[in-house]
């Protein structure tokens, strides 16, 4: 933008705003980079093969996070297997089938409200409903069902926005060839918005990995090493819950920083994967 012909007061204002925005960008980047660097430098030296491949043993005085890693994988798998069909199905219905726009707006408002509720409230509701009312007790499956409710708005919103980006001409062309409603959705609409669905799935994985408050009330913080079937019906600590227990309850900050570094690396990988997957399917759709 050429500002040479503008009045002095206007040029001063534009220059001031540019400086302030530049300082904001530098401050944000500095905070992010310093936080990541601090956690990685404090945590990576404490990551050992023994820590990753063993379980805690008070008799042998060893500390291992293998049960916590497996519990994290179990709860991610269980949550995605439940939330993806529900979230994608709800988004398809609201976008493609629902005729009552007032009902759609009410459901969307309720979904947005769910996404803004603090996770500690989800934990209390999950404890009262899944653990006590349904008799699941403190278990990974109760934690997974609680996380399903937490991540449902994310899956619904990303899928809805992706469905709206599919041109209406694609649907009209398929209808003109004699295809039915469901066939059009299955063969035309969904393949053209799969990038949004996968991106929402990856973002949900990041939120599942970073959740601790809700899981403290529903999944517990046991460090038992179990298979996936037995593990889902038993209490267990995920990596974030284990981080809280080691730092707050036991004061083992070396282990806590090691877990924090692992979570930070996983988070960076997840965010990078979301960007790469989204760009890949966007380019593929433009071909």
C-alpha positions in Angstrom: 0.0 0.0 0.0 1.4 3.4 -1.1 1.1 5.8 1.9 3.2 8.7 0.5 0.2 10.7 -0.7 -1.6 10.3 2.7 -1.7 13.0 5.3 1.1 12.9 8.0 -1.4 12.0 10.8 -2.7 9.1 8.7 0.8 7.8 7.8 1.8 8.0 11.5 -1.3 6.0 12.5 -0.6 3.3 9.9 3.1 3.1 10.9 2.1 2.8 14.6 -0.4 0.0 14.0 2.2 -1.9 11.9 4.7 -1.6 14.7 2.2 -2.8 17.3 1.1 -5.7 15.2 4.7 -6.7 14.5 5.4 -6.5 18.2 2.3 -8.7 19.0 3.5 -11.3 16.4 7.0 -11.3 17.9 5.7 -11.6 21.5 3.4 -14.5 20.6 6.2 -16.3 18.7 8.7 -15.7 21.5 6.3 -17.1 24.1 5.5 -20.2 22.1 9.1 -20.9 21.1 10.4 -20.3 24.7 7.7 -22.6 26.2 8.4 -25.4 23.7 12.2 -25.1 24.1 12.0 -25.0 27.9 9.8 -28.2 28.0 11.9 -30.1 25.5 15.2 -29.2 27.1 14.0 -30.2 30.5 12.2 -33.3 29.4 14.1 -35.0 26.5 17.2 -35.8 28.6 15.0 -37.7 31.0 13.4 -39.9 28.4 14.9 -43.3 28.5 14.0 -46.7 27.0 13.3 -48.0 30.5 10.9 -45.2 31.1 9.0 -45.9 27.9 9.0 -49.7 28.1 8.2 -50.6 31.7 5.5 -50.1 34.3 6.0 -48.5 37.8 7.3 -50.9 40.4 7.7 -49.8 44.0 9.5 -53.1 44.8 12.2 -52.5 42.2 12.0 -48.7 42.7 11.5 -48.1 38.9 9.3 -45.7 37.1 7.7 -46.5 33.8 5.0 -45.0 31.7 4.2 -47.9 29.4 0.7 -48.4 31.0 0.0 -44.7 30.6 1.0 -44.7 26.9 -1.3 -47.8 26.3 -4.2 -46.2 28.2 -3.8 -43.1 26.1 -4.0 -45.2 22.9 -7.0 -47.2 24.2 -9.0 -44.1 25.1 -8.2 -42.4 21.8 -9.3 -45.5 19.8 -12.5 -45.9 21.9 -13.4 -42.2 21.7 -12.9 -42.0 17.9 -14.8 -45.2 17.2 -17.8 -43.7 19.0 -17.6 -40.0 18.2 -16.8 -40.2 14.4 -20.0 -42.0 13.3 -22.2 -39.9 15.6 -20.5 -36.5 14.7 -20.3 -37.1 10.9 -23.8 -38.6 10.8 -25.2 -35.6 12.7 -23.4 -33.1 10.4 -24.7 -34.9 7.3 -28.2 -34.9 8.6 -28.2 -31.2 9.6 -26.6 -30.1 6.3 -28.2 -32.4 3.7 -31.5 -33.7 5.2 -32.9 -31.3 7.8 -35.6 -29.1 6.4 -36.5 -27.2 9.6 -33.9 -24.4 9.7 -35.0 -23.3 13.1 -34.3 -26.8 14.5 -30.9 -26.8 12.8 -30.0 -23.4 14.4 -31.1 -24.7 17.8 -28.9 -27.8 17.5 -25.9 -25.8 16.2 -26.4 -23.4 19.2 -26.4 -26.3 21.6 -23.3 -27.7 20.0 -21.5 -24.4 20.3 -22.6 -24.2 23.9 -21.1 -27.7 24.6 -17.8 -26.6 23.1 -17.5 -23.8 25.6 -18.2 -25.7 28.8 -15.2 -26.2 31.0 -13.8 -29.7 31.0 -14.1 -30.1 34.8 -17.9 -29.9 34.4 -17.8 -32.7 31.8 -15.8 -34.7 34.4 -18.4 -34.2 37.1 -21.3 -35.1 34.8 -19.4 -38.1 33.4 -18.7 -39.3 37.0 -22.3 -39.0 38.0 -23.9 -40.4 34.9 -21.4 -43.0 33.4 -19.6 -44.1 36.5 -22.4 -44.0 39.1 -25.8 -44.0 37.3 -24.8 -46.5 34.5 -22.6 -48.5 36.9 -19.4 -48.3 34.8 -17.4 -47.3 37.9 -14.1 -45.5 37.3 -12.9 -46.9 34.0 -11.4 -45.9 30.7 -14.7 -46.5 28.9 -16.4 -44.0 31.2 -13.6 -41.5 30.4 -14.0 -42.3 26.6 -17.7 -41.6 26.7 -17.1 -38.4 28.5 -14.6 -37.4 25.8 -17.1 -38.3 23.1 -19.5 -35.6 24.4 -16.6 -33.1 24.6 -15.3 -33.7 21.1 -18.7 -34.1 19.4 -19.0 -30.3 18.6 -15.6 -30.3 17.0 -16.4 -33.2 14.7 -19.8 -31.8 13.8 -18.6 -28.3 13.1 -15.6 -29.3 10.9 -17.7 -31.7 9.0 -20.5 -29.2 8.5 -18.1 -26.6 7.2 -16.6 -29.1 4.8 -20.0 -30.2 3.5 -20.9 -26.6 2.8 -17.8 -26.1 0.7 -18.9 -28.8 -1.8 -20.5 -26.9 -4.8 -24.2 -27.3 -5.2 -23.6 -28.0 -8.9 -22.0 -31.4 -7.9 -25.2 -32.5 -6.2 -27.4 -31.2 -9.0 -25.3 -33.0 -11.6 -25.5 -36.3 -9.7 -29.3 -35.9 -9.2 -29.6 -35.2 -13.0 -27.9 -38.6 -13.7 -30.6 -40.3 -11.6 -28.7 -40.9 -8.4 -30.6 -41.0 -5.1 -30.0 -38.7 -2.1 -27.9 -41.1 -0.1 -25.9 -42.2 -3.2 -25.1 -38.5 -4.0 -23.9 -38.0 -0.4 -21.9 -41.2 -0.3 -20.2 -41.0 -3.7 -20.1 -37.2 -4.4 -20.4 -35.1 -1.3 -18.4 -37.0 1.3 -15.4 -37.7 -1.0 -15.1 -34.0 -1.6 -15.1 -33.0 2.0 -13.0 -35.8 3.5 -10.2 -33.3 4.3 -12.4 -31.5 6.9 -13.5 -34.8 8.5 -9.9 -36.0 8.8 -8.8 -32.6 10.1 -11.5 -32.6 12.7 -10.5 -36.2 13.7 -6.8 -35.2 14.1 -7.8 -32.1 16.2 -10.0 -34.3 18.4 -7.0 -36.6 19.0 -5.0 -33.6 20.1 -7.8 -32.6 22.6 -8.1 -36.2 23.8 -4.4 -36.4 24.5 -4.4 -33.1 26.3 -7.4 -33.7 28.5 -6.8 -34.4 32.2 -9.5 -32.8 34.4 -12.4 -34.8 33.0 -10.4 -38.1 33.1 -9.4 -37.6 36.7 -13.1 -38.0 37.7 -14.0 -40.7 35.2 -11.0 -42.8 34.2 -8.9 -42.6 37.4 -5.2 -42.7 37.7 -4.1 -46.3 38.0 -0.9 -47.4 36.4 -1.9 -51.0 35.6 -0.7 -52.8 32.4 -3.8 -54.3 30.7 -4.9 -55.4 27.3 -7.4 -53.2 25.4 -10.6 -55.1 26.4 -9.6 -55.4 30.1 -8.1 -52.0 30.1 -11.3 -50.2 28.9 -13.2 -51.7 31.8 -10.6 -50.9 34.4 -9.3 -47.5 35.8 -6.2 -46.2 34.2 -4.1 -43.0 33.8 -3.5 -41.4 30.5 -0.2 -39.4 29.9 -1.7 -36.1 31.0 -3.2 -37.6 34.2 0.1 -39.3 34.9 1.8 -36.0 34.4 -0.4 -34.4 37.1 0.1 -37.4 39.5 3.9 -37.4 39.2 4.2 -33.6 39.5 1.5 -32.8 42.0 1.1 -35.9 44.1 4.6 -37.6 44.1 6.9 -34.6 43.3 8.9 -36.5 40.6 9.4 -33.6 38.3 12.0 -35.4 36.1 9.4 -37.9 35.1 6.8 -35.1 34.8 9.0 -33.1 32.4 9.7 -36.3 30.4 6.0 -36.9 30.0 5.5 -33.2 29.1 8.1 -33.5 26.4 6.5 -36.6 25.0 3.1 -34.9 24.9 4.6 -31.8 23.3 6.2 -33.9 20.6 2.9 -35.7 19.9 1.0 -32.4 19.8 3.5 -30.9 17.3 3.1 -34.0 15.2 -0.7 -33.9 15.4 -0.9 -30.2 14.4 1.6 -30.8 11.5 -0.4 -33.8 10.4 -3.6 -31.8 10.4 -2.1 -29.1 8.2 -0.5 -31.6 5.8 -3.6 -33.8 5.5 -5.8 -30.7 4.9 -3.5 -29.3 2.2 -3.1 -32.8 0.5 -6.8 -33.3 0.1 -7.4 -29.7 -0.9 -4.8 -30.1 -3.7 -6.3 -33.5 -4.7 -9.7 -32.0 -4.9 -8.5 -29.2 -7.2 -6.9 -31.7 -9.7 
